[in-house]
Every structure is written in structure tokens, then in C-alpha cells.
């Protein structure tokens, strides 16, 4: 079972739609024409395809006295793919009114349709505890099908083989078993037939090791090169000397501004330009050297969101674009739009090297 949150449309008919949704126990708020190539339309329809009978769904609103207001909660009873409509059985629980949840994986509350994944948010909005629900194992293996082999070249390592095929290192295998990714079955107590059926039912077992392949990591730097330099990350590129000058000066600026116990400034760790670590949050800064604030934001925002996506810290994460020019009137409008739209704390910071 999954949990979903949907808006009730836009324009003059929005609240009329909401009234109908609540009174008649349904939702149909995908307002884009069929075939619309708008990225939001495509994303919303892809999410709609994933909704199944039995899922829980809430209808949400934003603004006013509360930043998030839940108007209705129901369980999906019927799904009309053609008309993009859901019908519900109403769930009578207290409806949440309050601050919209923030932080990693909180969801985009301004979006027409989102999946609610975080256990604390499911508890807050649906009053259901999913934190103790075990996830199904990606791979089930019989104990007699597991073989451990030593490798001496190119360096000494111990690997686990399943069905005669190398799966992963022994240390990773133990982690997989501990976190439930792999389940070990006893051949004497299991009703599952041996090797052939197990392989058929777990055809993706070879991909298990890929599931935990880590993104490339990079230690924090100790000094900043102010000349142009070749960098590797998601893609290789050459940095602008102006970028490095801004970065170096901004690091010093942050160190002078945030010097309390527990504050720490790092740069180039995991390819993040600058990272400010504090007791209650982490702020990621992406430096851009362009002469327009909008160009800086357009260039750097995707990088920052990628860093947030793969950051494993439990702390709240904030993101900042740093550029050499102040935003003009239109760019301020763009920045305000992003702050209202993103579910993560975002700012543009003008910083001129003196």
C-alpha cells in the first residue's frame, strides 16, 4: 500500500471542484489536456499510473492561515484510467492543519500529485505508523546455495557466490542480510523448491549488488585553486577562474560569519562547492560566476538537488546558489517562485569578491 496527496486544481473552479470531491468521494484534478508535453503534466500522469486499489489518498491545499491543509482522506476503491479519476471510501480521522513538512524526501507540496513516502509524514498526515513495516527482501537465497571464496589478486578479498555466480563481497553480503535486502532461507524448513525455481523467482538477484553501488565520493579539500581546473563529477568540465575566486572568498566569509561551537565549513566534499555544517542543519552552496542571477540559478539548482537526493545526513538540508550579481526585479520574482515551489529551504545569495 502506498500513500498519496493530491491538489484540487487551479483557477476559478478549484474550490467548486474541492466541494464535489469531498461530497462525492472522488478525485479528478489532472487538468492538463491529454498529450500535454509540460514536464509537470508528464510527471503527474506517471505518478497516477502507479496508484493502486487500496492505497490511501488525501486531498490537500496550501496557503491561508496554514501552510498545509488536508481537506479529505480516503482509500482508493476504484480507478478510472481513461478519465484519470479515483473513487474513495472516506476515512474519518482528524485532518491535519499546520506547517507543510520539509526536509529530505518531504515531497513537493505545490505539486498536483505526490507520493508520501517518509514514515514521519505518513504518521502526521494519515495517522499510520509504517516505520515498523518490514520491506520485502530483494533476494531470497537458500543457505546451501551460498558459497564463500577467497580472492588474492589484484588484492585479497572475500566474495559471496550464489548459484555459482559472484554476488558481492562478504562484508556487503552481511550488510544486506542485516538490513533485509537479502533473506537467507533454510532448505530443510522451506517449502520453496531448490535452485531452478528460486532462480526463476529471483531473476533480478544479479542486480542486488548494483542496488547499493555508491555514488562517487570525494573528501573535502584543504585549499582552493583559483586558476581554471579540470573536474570530474557526474560529467567532466573545466571550472572558471572567477568561480574559484568567488568560492575561495566565500569560504572565508562563511568561516568568519559562522564560528560558533559545532559550526564547520568544508569545500569540494563529494563535489559540493561549499558545505556549512551546523548542529541542526547542513547548508549546501553552489557557486556560479555568471553575470545574471537567473543564469547562476538555472546552472546550479539541478546540481544542488542532486547532492540533496544522495546526501545521507538525517539533518535538515538547505540549498543556496551563490553568484556575483544581485537579482533584478524579474529575477526576484523567479527566486520567489522557486522558494514557494520547492519543498526544501532555498535562497540565492549575492556575493561580490572585493
C-alpha positions as CSV (number, residue, x, y, z in Angstrom):
1,X,0.0,0.0,0.0
2,X,1.2,3.5,-0.9
3,X,0.2,7.0,0.3
4,X,-0.7,9.9,-1.9
5,X,-1.5,13.6,-1.7
6,X,-3.3,15.4,-4.5
7,X,-4.4,19.0,-5.1
8,X,-7.8,20.1,-6.2
9,X,-7.0,22.1,-9.4
10,X,-6.5,25.8,-10.1
11,X,-8.4,28.7,-11.3
12,X,-12.0,29.9,-10.6
13,X,-13.4,26.3,-10.4
14,X,-10.9,25.0,-7.9
15,X,-13.0,25.3,-4.7
16,X,-16.0,24.1,-6.6
17,X,-14.0,21.0,-7.6
18,X,-12.9,20.5,-3.9
19,X,-16.5,20.6,-2.7
20,X,-17.5,18.0,-5.3
21,X,-14.5,15.8,-4.4
22,X,-15.4,15.8,-0.7
23,X,-19.2,15.4,-1.1
24,X,-18.9,12.7,-3.7
25,X,-15.8,10.9,-2.5
26,X,-13.6,11.2,-5.6
27,X,-10.6,13.0,-7.1
28,X,-10.0,14.1,-10.7
29,X,-7.7,17.1,-10.7
30,X,-5.3,16.3,-13.6
31,X,-6.2,19.4,-15.5
32,X,-3.7,19.3,-18.4
33,X,-5.0,18.2,-21.8
34,X,-4.2,14.7,-22.9
35,X,-0.9,14.6,-24.6
36,X,0.4,17.8,-23.0
37,X,4.2,17.8,-23.0
38,X,4.5,20.0,-20.0
39,X,7.0,18.3,-17.6
40,X,4.6,18.7,-14.7
41,X,1.8,17.0,-16.7
42,X,4.0,14.1,-17.7
43,X,5.3,13.6,-14.1
44,X,1.8,13.8,-12.7
45,X,0.4,11.2,-15.1
46,X,3.3,8.9,-14.5
47,X,2.5,9.0,-10.8
48,X,-1.2,8.5,-11.4
49,X,-0.3,5.2,-13.2
50,X,1.3,3.9,-10.0
51,X,-1.8,4.4,-7.8
52,X,-3.5,1.1,-6.9
53,X,-6.7,0.0,-5.4
54,X,-6.3,0.1,-1.6
55,X,-3.8,3.0,-1.5
56,X,-4.6,5.9,0.9
57,X,-5.1,9.3,-0.6
58,X,-5.5,12.8,0.8
59,X,-6.7,16.0,-0.9
60,X,-4.5,18.9,0.1
61,X,-4.4,22.7,-0.1
62,X,-1.8,25.3,0.6
63,X,-1.7,28.9,1.9
64,X,-4.1,30.9,4.1
65,X,-3.7,30.6,7.8
66,X,-2.0,27.2,7.5
67,X,0.7,26.3,5.0
68,X,-0.7,22.8,4.5
69,X,-4.4,21.9,5.0
70,X,-5.7,18.4,4.5
71,X,-9.4,18.6,3.3
72,X,-10.1,14.9,2.9
73,X,-8.7,11.4,3.3
74,X,-9.9,8.2,1.7
75,X,-8.9,4.8,0.5
76,X,-8.9,4.1,-3.3
77,X,-11.8,1.9,-4.2
78,X,-11.9,2.4,-8.0
79,X,-9.5,3.8,-10.6
80,X,-10.6,5.1,-14.0
81,X,-7.5,5.3,-16.1
82,X,-9.3,6.8,-19.2
83,X,-10.8,9.7,-17.2
84,X,-8.0,10.0,-14.7
85,X,-10.3,9.7,-11.8
86,X,-10.1,8.0,-8.4
87,X,-13.1,7.0,-6.2
88,X,-12.7,6.6,-2.4
89,X,-14.1,5.2,0.7
90,X,-13.8,8.0,3.2
91,X,-11.6,7.6,6.2
92,X,-12.8,9.5,9.2
93,X,-9.8,10.8,11.1
94,X,-8.6,14.2,12.3
95,X,-7.4,16.2,9.3
96,X,-4.0,17.9,9.5
97,X,-3.7,21.7,9.6
98,X,-0.3,23.1,10.0
99,X,3.2,23.7,8.6
100,X,4.0,21.7,5.5
101,X,6.6,19.1,6.3
102,X,10.1,19.9,5.0
103,X,13.5,18.3,4.5
104,X,14.8,15.4,2.6
105,X,12.0,13.3,0.8
106,X,9.3,15.5,2.2
107,X,7.7,16.0,-1.2
108,X,6.7,19.0,-3.3
109,X,3.5,20.2,-1.7
110,X,2.8,22.6,-4.5
111,X,2.6,19.7,-7.0
112,X,-0.7,18.4,-8.2
113,X,0.1,14.8,-7.1
114,X,2.9,13.4,-4.9
115,X,3.6,10.1,-3.2
116,X,4.1,10.5,0.5
117,X,7.0,8.2,1.4
118,X,8.5,9.4,4.7
119,X,7.3,7.4,7.7
120,X,7.0,10.5,10.0
121,X,4.9,12.4,7.4
122,X,2.6,9.3,6.9
123,X,2.2,9.3,10.6
124,X,1.5,13.0,10.7
125,X,-1.0,13.1,7.9
126,X,-2.6,9.7,7.8
127,X,-2.1,8.7,11.4
128,X,-0.5,5.4,10.4
129,X,2.9,4.0,11.6
130,X,4.8,2.5,8.7
131,X,8.2,2.7,10.3
132,X,8.0,-0.9,11.6
133,X,6.6,-2.5,8.4
134,X,9.4,-4.7,7.1
135,X,10.4,-4.2,3.4
136,X,10.4,-7.3,1.3
137,X,13.8,-8.7,0.6
138,X,15.2,-8.1,-2.9
139,X,16.7,-11.6,-2.9
140,X,15.9,-14.8,-1.1
141,X,18.6,-17.5,-1.1
142,X,18.9,-21.0,0.4
143,X,21.7,-21.4,2.9
144,X,23.1,-24.4,0.9
145,X,23.4,-22.3,-2.3
146,X,25.8,-19.8,-0.6
147,X,29.5,-20.2,-1.2
148,X,32.3,-18.1,0.1
149,X,35.5,-17.8,-1.9
150,X,38.8,-16.0,-1.2
151,X,40.5,-13.9,-3.9
152,X,44.2,-13.0,-3.7
153,X,44.6,-10.8,-6.8
154,X,44.6,-8.0,-7.5
155,X,44.1,-7.6,-3.7
156,X,42.9,-10.0,-1.0
157,X,39.1,-10.1,-0.8
158,X,36.4,-12.4,0.2
159,X,33.4,-12.8,-2.1
160,X,30.0,-14.5,-1.8
161,X,28.8,-16.6,-4.7
162,X,25.1,-17.6,-5.1
163,X,24.2,-20.3,-7.7
164,X,27.8,-20.3,-8.7
165,X,27.8,-16.6,-9.6
166,X,29.7,-13.9,-7.9
167,X,27.2,-11.6,-6.0
168,X,29.2,-9.3,-3.8
169,X,31.9,-9.0,-1.1
170,X,31.3,-10.8,2.2
171,X,31.2,-7.6,4.1
172,X,28.5,-6.2,1.8
173,X,26.6,-9.5,1.9
174,X,26.5,-9.3,5.7
175,X,25.1,-5.7,5.5
176,X,22.4,-6.9,3.0
177,X,21.3,-9.6,5.4
178,X,21.3,-7.2,8.3
179,X,19.2,-4.6,6.6
180,X,16.8,-7.1,5.0
181,X,17.9,-6.7,1.4
182,X,18.8,-10.4,1.3
183,X,16.9,-13.1,3.2
184,X,18.6,-16.5,3.8
185,X,16.2,-19.4,3.7
186,X,16.7,-22.8,5.3
187,X,16.4,-25.6,2.7
188,X,15.2,-28.0,5.4
189,X,12.4,-25.7,6.6
190,X,11.4,-24.0,3.3
191,X,8.6,-25.2,1.0
192,X,10.3,-23.4,-1.9
193,X,11.8,-25.9,-4.3
194,X,15.5,-25.9,-4.9
195,X,17.7,-24.0,-7.3
196,X,15.7,-23.8,-10.6
197,X,12.5,-22.2,-9.1
198,X,14.5,-19.9,-6.8
199,X,16.4,-18.5,-9.7
200,X,13.2,-18.1,-11.7
201,X,11.5,-16.2,-8.8
202,X,14.6,-14.1,-8.2
203,X,15.7,-13.3,-11.7
204,X,16.9,-9.9,-10.6
205,X,19.3,-11.3,-8.0
206,X,22.4,-10.3,-10.0
207,X,21.2,-6.7,-9.8
208,X,21.2,-6.8,-6.0
209,X,24.8,-5.7,-5.8
210,X,24.0,-2.8,-8.1
211,X,21.3,-1.6,-5.8
212,X,23.9,-0.4,-3.3
213,X,26.5,0.8,-5.7
214,X,27.6,4.0,-4.1
215,X,27.9,7.3,-6.0
216,X,31.5,8.6,-6.4
217,X,32.7,10.2,-3.2
218,X,35.3,12.8,-2.7
219,X,37.0,14.1,0.5
220,X,36.8,17.7,1.5
221,X,39.6,19.9,0.2
222,X,42.3,21.6,2.1
223,X,43.0,24.5,-0.3
224,X,41.3,26.2,-3.3
225,X,43.0,26.6,-6.6
226,X,42.0,29.9,-8.1
227,X,43.0,29.0,-11.7
228,X,40.8,27.1,-14.1
229,X,40.9,23.4,-13.5
230,X,39.5,20.2,-14.9
231,X,36.9,18.5,-12.7
232,X,35.1,15.2,-12.7
233,X,31.7,14.6,-11.2
234,X,28.6,13.5,-12.9
235,X,30.3,14.9,-16.0
236,X,33.7,16.4,-16.6
237,X,34.2,20.1,-17.1
238,X,36.7,22.9,-16.7
239,X,36.0,25.4,-13.9
240,X,36.1,29.2,-14.5
241,X,38.9,31.0,-12.6
242,X,36.2,33.5,-11.5
243,X,34.3,30.7,-10.0
244,X,37.3,29.6,-7.9
245,X,37.9,33.2,-6.7
246,X,34.3,33.5,-5.5
247,X,34.5,30.1,-3.9
248,X,37.7,30.9,-2.0
249,X,36.4,34.3,-0.8
250,X,33.0,32.9,0.2
251,X,34.6,30.1,2.2
252,X,36.4,32.7,4.3
253,X,33.2,34.8,4.6
254,X,31.4,31.8,6.0
255,X,34.2,30.9,8.4
256,X,34.1,34.5,9.8
257,X,30.3,34.5,10.0
258,X,29.7,31.1,11.4
259,X,32.3,30.5,14.1
260,X,30.2,29.0,16.9
261,X,30.9,25.7,18.5
262,X,29.6,23.0,16.2
263,X,29.9,25.1,13.0
264,X,32.2,23.8,10.3
265,X,32.8,24.9,6.7
266,X,34.0,22.4,4.1
267,X,34.5,22.6,0.4
268,X,34.7,20.1,-2.5
269,X,33.4,17.2,-0.3
270,X,31.5,14.9,-2.7
271,X,31.9,17.6,-5.3
272,X,29.8,20.1,-3.4
273,X,31.4,23.6,-3.8
274,X,30.9,24.6,-0.2
275,X,29.1,22.9,2.8
276,X,28.3,24.6,6.1
277,X,27.7,22.0,8.8
278,X,25.8,23.2,11.9
279,X,24.3,21.3,14.9
280,X,20.8,21.4,13.5
281,X,21.2,21.6,9.7
282,X,23.5,21.5,6.7
283,X,23.7,24.2,4.0
284,X,25.0,23.3,0.6
285,X,26.3,26.2,-1.6
286,X,26.9,26.0,-5.3
287,X,29.0,28.9,-6.7
288,X,28.3,30.2,-10.2
289,X,30.3,33.0,-11.9
290,X,27.7,34.3,-14.3
291,X,26.6,38.0,-14.6
292,X,22.9,37.3,-14.2
293,X,21.4,35.7,-11.1
294,X,18.9,33.7,-13.2
295,X,21.8,32.1,-15.2
296,X,23.5,31.2,-11.9
297,X,20.3,29.6,-10.6
298,X,19.5,27.7,-13.8
299,X,23.0,26.3,-13.9
300,X,23.4,25.3,-10.3
301,X,20.0,24.3,-9.0
302,X,20.0,20.8,-10.6
303,X,23.4,20.1,-9.1
304,X,22.2,21.1,-5.6
305,X,19.1,18.9,-5.9
306,X,21.2,16.0,-7.0
307,X,23.5,16.5,-3.9
308,X,20.5,16.6,-1.6
309,X,19.0,13.5,-3.2
310,X,22.1,11.4,-2.4
311,X,23.0,13.0,0.9
312,X,22.6,10.5,3.8
313,X,22.5,13.0,6.7
314,X,19.4,13.0,8.9
315,X,19.7,16.7,9.4
316,X,17.6,19.3,7.6
317,X,19.4,20.4,4.4
318,X,19.3,23.9,2.9
319,X,20.5,24.9,-0.5
320,X,22.0,28.1,-1.7
321,X,23.2,29.4,-5.1
322,X,26.0,32.0,-4.8
323,X,26.5,34.5,-7.6
324,X,28.4,37.7,-8.2
325,X,25.4,39.9,-9.2
326,X,22.3,40.9,-7.3
327,X,19.0,39.8,-8.8
328,X,16.9,42.3,-10.8
329,X,13.1,42.7,-10.4
330,X,12.2,39.8,-12.7
331,X,14.8,37.5,-11.1
332,X,13.5,38.3,-7.7
333,X,10.1,37.1,-9.0
334,X,11.8,33.9,-10.2
335,X,13.5,33.3,-6.9
336,X,10.3,33.8,-5.0
337,X,8.6,31.3,-7.3
338,X,11.3,28.7,-6.5
339,X,11.1,29.3,-2.8
340,X,7.3,28.8,-2.9
341,X,7.6,25.8,-5.1
342,X,10.5,23.8,-3.7
343,X,9.9,21.8,-0.5
344,X,13.4,22.5,0.6
345,X,14.8,25.7,2.0
346,X,16.3,27.7,-0.9
347,X,17.9,31.1,-1.4
348,X,20.1,33.0,-3.9
349,X,23.0,34.8,-2.3
350,X,24.7,37.7,-4.0
351,X,28.4,37.7,-3.1
352,X,30.9,40.0,-4.8
353,X,34.6,39.4,-4.4
354,X,36.3,42.6,-3.2
